[in-house]
């Protein structure tokens, strides 16, 4: 089961009409590599594995928190700030008795108060928001560890409007943003960078057993 699942849109959408489909096509390979790597680690084998996986989630959501807080992006994507899940990941770590990583970490990919390229940010947000669709399955796996949307797996909880409706709303907003051809390329690069960064975090926090 994909861990960073990107949902389907209306059947009549094409790469020419849907930015989501263009981004999906451009990130297909790295997306597949990431899913296979996470599945090989088996993050729901036990709570220790899950805590390791949570560290990757913390780093990702820490990287993009400045995007959710950015006024310009909130104009392009109304109510974007309400989609942030960083605080929920931090609560999940605390629920498991795991310390939130120290402030000695490298700066996040996007920093508060710094200039943010909207096109690049859209690519990152596509990857981050898309991952919430697959969270429906992850929440079921978390339940086997005694965790749920109110304890330990808060960041996997669905939006009050439902996952599918919330994703459709985001995609509609994403497709409505007007970008030049050069900006479209930066959006693609942003999405690819997001997947690559998550893969790097998985390699860092979710080691595989040494080969004999």
C-alpha positions in Angstrom: 0.0 0.0 0.0 1.5 3.4 -1.0 2.6 5.5 1.9 2.6 8.7 -0.1 -0.6 8.1 -2.1 -1.7 10.7 -4.6 -5.4 10.5 -5.3 -7.2 10.4 -8.6 -9.1 13.4 -10.0 -12.1 13.6 -12.4 -11.9 11.1 -15.2 -11.8 13.8 -17.9 -8.7 15.5 -16.5 -5.6 15.3 -18.7 -2.0 16.5 -18.2 -2.8 19.4 -20.4 -5.7 20.6 -18.2 -4.6 19.4 -14.8 -1.5 20.6 -13.0 -1.9 17.8 -10.6 -1.5 15.2 -13.4 1.5 16.9 -14.7 3.1 16.9 -11.3 2.1 13.3 -10.8 3.7 12.2 -14.0 6.9 14.2 -13.2 7.2 12.6 -9.8 6.2 9.0 -10.6 9.6 7.5 -10.5 10.8 9.1 -7.2 7.4 8.5 -5.7 7.7 4.8 -6.4 11.2 4.6 -5.0 10.0 6.4 -1.9 7.0 4.0 -1.4 9.2 0.9 -1.9 11.8 2.2 0.6 9.2 3.0 3.3 7.5 -0.4 2.8 10.9 -2.1 3.1 11.3 -0.5 6.5 7.8 -1.5 7.7 7.0 1.6 9.9 4.1 -0.2 11.6 6.1 -3.3 12.7 6.1 -1.8 16.2 6.0 1.5 18.0 9.8 1.9 17.7 9.6 1.7 13.9 6.6 4.0 13.9 8.5 6.6 16.1 11.3 6.5 13.5 8.8 7.1 10.8 7.4 10.0 12.8 10.8 11.7 12.7 10.7 11.7 8.9 7.2 13.3 9.1 8.4 15.9 11.6 11.3 16.9 9.4 9.0 17.1 6.3 6.3 19.2 8.0 9.0 21.4 9.7 10.4 22.0 6.2 7.1 23.3 4.9 5.5 25.1 7.9 6.6 28.5 6.5 4.6 27.7 3.3 1.4 27.2 5.4 2.1 30.5 7.2 2.9 32.5 4.0 0.3 35.3 3.3 0.8 35.2 -0.5 0.3 31.4 -0.6 -2.8 31.7 1.5 -4.2 34.1 -1.1 -3.5 31.6 -3.9 -4.7 28.7 -1.9 -7.4 29.9 0.5 -7.3 28.4 4.1 -4.0 26.8 3.4 -2.8 27.6 6.9 -5.5 25.3 8.3 -3.9 22.3 6.5 -0.7 22.4 8.5 0.1 19.2 10.4 3.4 20.0 12.1 1.8 20.6 15.5 0.0 17.2 15.2 3.2 15.4 14.4 4.8 17.0 17.4 1.9 15.9 19.6 2.2 12.3 18.2 5.9 12.2 19.1 5.0 13.4 22.6 2.2 10.8 22.9 4.8 8.1 22.2 7.2 9.6 24.8 9.6 10.6 22.1 11.4 14.0 22.4 10.7 16.4 19.6 14.0 16.8 17.7 16.3 19.5 19.2 16.7 22.9 17.7 20.2 22.0 16.5 18.7 20.6 13.3 19.7 22.2 10.0 17.4 25.1 8.9 14.1 23.9 7.2 13.8 23.9 3.5 11.6 27.1 3.8 12.2 29.5 6.6 9.8 31.9 8.3 10.1 35.5 6.9 12.2 34.6 3.9 11.2 35.1 0.3 9.3 32.1 -1.0 9.0 31.3 -4.7 5.3 30.5 -5.1 5.8 28.1 -8.0 8.3 26.0 -6.2 6.1 26.1 -3.1 3.2 24.7 -5.1 5.2 21.7 -6.1 6.1 21.0 -2.5 2.6 21.5 -1.3 1.3 19.1 -3.9 3.5 16.3 -2.5 2.7 17.1 1.2 -1.0 17.4 0.7 -1.2 14.3 -1.5 0.4 12.2 1.3 -2.6 12.8 3.4 -4.8 10.7 1.1 -2.7 7.6 1.8 -3.0 8.4 5.5 -6.4 6.7 5.6 -4.6 3.3 5.3 -1.8 4.3 7.6 -4.3 5.1 10.3 -5.6 1.6 10.1 -2.1 0.2 10.6 -1.5 2.6 13.5 -4.7 1.2 15.2 -2.9 -2.2 15.4 -0.3 -0.4 17.6 -3.0 1.0 19.9 -2.8 4.4 18.3 -5.6 6.6 16.8 -6.5 10.1 15.7 -6.6 11.3 19.3 -3.4 9.6 20.5 -0.2 9.0 18.6 -1.6 9.2 15.1 -3.1 12.6 15.2 -1.4 13.7 12.0 -3.1 10.9 10.1 -6.6 12.0 11.0 -8.9 13.0 8.1 -10.0 16.6 7.5 -13.4 17.4 8.9 -14.7 17.6 5.4 -13.3 14.2 4.5 -10.1 13.3 2.8 -11.4 13.1 -0.7 -13.4 16.3 -0.6 -10.5 18.1 1.1 -8.1 16.8 -1.6 -10.4 17.9 -4.5 -10.7 21.3 -3.0 -6.9 21.6 -2.8 -6.5 20.4 -6.4 -9.0 22.8 -7.7 -7.2 25.6 -6.1 -3.9 24.3 -7.3 -5.1 24.1 -10.9 -6.6 27.6 -10.8 -3.2 29.3 -10.1 -1.9 31.0 -13.2 1.8 30.1 -13.9 4.1 30.8 -16.8 5.9 27.9 -18.5 9.0 28.7 -16.6 7.0 28.8 -13.3 5.4 25.4 -14.2 8.9 24.0 -14.5 9.8 25.3 -11.0 6.6 23.7 -9.6 7.7 20.4 -11.1 11.2 20.8 -9.6 9.6 21.7 -6.3 7.5 18.5 -6.2 10.5 16.4 -7.2 12.6 18.0 -4.5 9.9 17.3 -1.9 9.9 13.6 -2.7 13.7 13.5 -2.8 13.9 15.2 0.6 11.5 12.8 2.2 13.5 9.9 0.8 16.6 11.4 2.3 14.9 11.6 5.7 13.7 8.0 5.4 17.3 6.9 4.7 18.4 8.9 7.8 15.7 7.9 10.3 14.5 4.5 9.0 17.5 2.3 8.5 17.2 -1.1 6.9 18.7 -4.2 8.5 22.3 -4.8 7.4 22.6 -7.4 4.6 24.3 -10.6 5.6 
